[in-house]
Amino acid sequence: MSCYGDYDDQAFIADLYDLISQYASRPDSKFYAEFCRGAGGKVLELGCGTGRVLVKVAEVRCEIVGLDLPQHMLAKCRERLATQLEAITNRVKLVQANMTNFDLREKFSAIIIPFRSSASGVPSGSISLLAMHECPFADWRDAHYRFFSSGFQQDHGSAPD
């Protein structure tokens, strides 16, 4: 067992993850894809899991790096990518690492932490989206405010977790 509990050691979690309707049918992937396209550069998704959001971002012609710790989740993400067109998979790079301690030696136009990934080890679980590198926001509080007042609730019904 890792210091994160059984989560990243249990293959069945990855097998079941996309079968849970509240996870698989979340409407936020379109929002993240549109945001990333507007960022105009390479994107980093922390906690990419099975690739639910990652693939949608790659579909809108964004280069994206997906980072996650559980090898089983990354394996499911690779399975999902294997069903995509080569033009989409060529935009994706997967990295196994802990989101609280990594160094990719790359710059990103946007970093996203969709759904509940930010609650699993990131000091401030309230940060759901943070634009980086030439960020138009003064600080994370302004980014968080703009994110939740940007029309997400109007377009998608509720703010992402």
C-alpha positions in Angstrom: 0.0 0.0 0.0 1.3 3.5 -0.9 1.1 6.5 1.4 -2.0 7.5 -0.5 -4.0 4.5 0.7 -5.1 1.6 -1.5 -6.4 3.9 -4.3 -3.4 3.7 -6.6 -2.7 0.0 -5.8 -6.1 -1.4 -6.8 -6.6 -2.2 -10.5 -10.4 -2.6 -10.1 -10.8 1.1 -9.3 -9.5 2.0 -12.8 -11.8 -0.7 -14.3 -14.9 0.7 -12.5 -14.1 4.4 -12.8 -15.7 5.1 -16.2 -18.7 2.9 -15.3 -19.8 5.3 -12.5 -22.3 7.5 -14.3 -21.6 10.6 -12.2 -18.0 10.4 -13.4 -18.5 9.3 -17.0 -21.3 11.7 -17.8 -19.9 14.9 -16.3 -20.4 17.8 -18.6 -17.2 19.6 -17.7 -15.0 18.1 -20.4 -16.4 20.4 -23.0 -15.6 23.4 -20.8 -12.0 22.3 -20.2 -11.5 21.6 -23.9 -12.8 25.1 -24.8 -10.6 26.7 -22.1 -7.5 24.8 -23.2 -8.1 25.7 -26.9 -8.3 29.4 -25.8 -5.0 29.1 -23.8 -3.2 28.7 -27.1 -0.4 26.3 -26.2 0.6 23.1 -24.5 -1.7 22.0 -21.6 -0.9 20.0 -18.5 -3.7 17.9 -16.9 -2.9 16.9 -13.3 -4.8 13.8 -12.3 -5.7 12.7 -15.9 -7.0 9.4 -14.7 -8.6 7.4 -17.5 -8.4 10.3 -20.0 -12.0 11.5 -19.9 -11.0 15.2 -20.2 -7.6 14.6 -21.7 -9.0 13.1 -24.9 -11.5 16.0 -25.3 -8.7 18.5 -25.0 -6.6 16.6 -27.6 -9.7 16.5 -29.9 -9.7 20.3 -30.1 -6.1 20.2 -31.4 -4.3 21.0 -28.2 -1.1 19.3 -27.2 -1.6 17.9 -23.7 0.5 16.1 -21.1 -1.5 14.0 -18.8 0.0 13.3 -15.4 -1.2 10.8 -12.8 0.3 8.5 -10.2 -1.8 5.2 -10.4 -0.4 3.0 -13.1 -3.8 1.3 -13.5 -5.5 4.7 -14.3 -2.8 5.5 -16.9 -3.3 2.0 -18.4 -7.0 2.7 -18.9 -6.1 6.1 -20.4 -3.8 4.3 -22.9 -6.7 2.0 -23.8 -9.0 4.9 -24.4 -6.3 6.6 -26.5 -5.9 3.4 -28.6 -9.4 3.9 -29.8 -8.7 7.4 -31.1 -7.4 8.7 -34.4 -3.6 9.0 -34.7 -3.9 12.8 -35.1 -5.4 12.9 -31.6 -3.0 10.5 -29.9 0.0 12.3 -31.4 -1.0 15.3 -29.3 -0.9 13.4 -26.0 2.0 12.5 -23.7 1.3 10.5 -20.5 3.5 10.8 -17.4 3.4 8.7 -14.2 4.2 11.0 -11.3 2.8 12.4 -8.1 1.1 15.8 -8.8 2.6 17.2 -5.6 6.2 16.6 -6.5 7.2 16.5 -10.2 9.4 18.3 -12.6 8.6 18.0 -16.3 11.0 20.8 -17.4 8.4 22.1 -19.7 6.2 25.3 -19.9 2.5 25.1 -20.2 -0.1 27.6 -21.3 -2.6 26.1 -19.0 -2.7 23.6 -16.2 -6.0 21.9 -15.4 -7.1 19.8 -12.4 -10.6 18.5 -13.4 -13.1 16.9 -11.1 -11.9 15.8 -7.7 -8.2 15.3 -8.4 -7.3 18.5 -6.6 -8.7 17.1 -3.4 -6.2 14.2 -3.3 -3.0 15.7 -2.0 -2.9 19.3 -3.3 -2.7 21.8 -0.5 -5.6 23.9 -1.7 -8.4 21.6 -2.9 -10.4 24.6 -4.0 -8.3 25.4 -7.0 -10.0 23.7 -9.9 -8.4 25.5 -12.7 -5.3 27.7 -12.9 -3.9 29.3 -16.0 -0.1 29.5 -16.0 2.7 31.1 -17.9 1.6 34.5 -19.1 -1.4 34.1 -16.9 -4.0 36.8 -17.3 -4.9 36.6 -13.6 -3.2 38.5 -10.9 -3.2 35.5 -8.5 -5.0 32.2 -8.0 -7.9 33.9 -6.1 -8.6 36.0 -9.1 -8.3 33.0 -11.4 -10.7 31.0 -9.2 -13.2 33.9 -9.2 -13.1 34.3 -12.9 -13.4 30.6 -13.4 -16.6 30.4 -11.4 -18.0 33.6 -12.8 -17.1 32.8 -16.4 -20.4 31.3 -17.4 -19.6 27.7 -16.5 -22.7 27.4 -14.4 -24.9 29.0 -17.0 -23.6 26.7 -19.8 -23.2 23.5 -17.8 -25.5 23.7 -14.8 -23.0 23.7 -11.9 -19.4 24.5 -11.3 -17.0 21.6 -11.5 -15.8 20.0 -8.2 
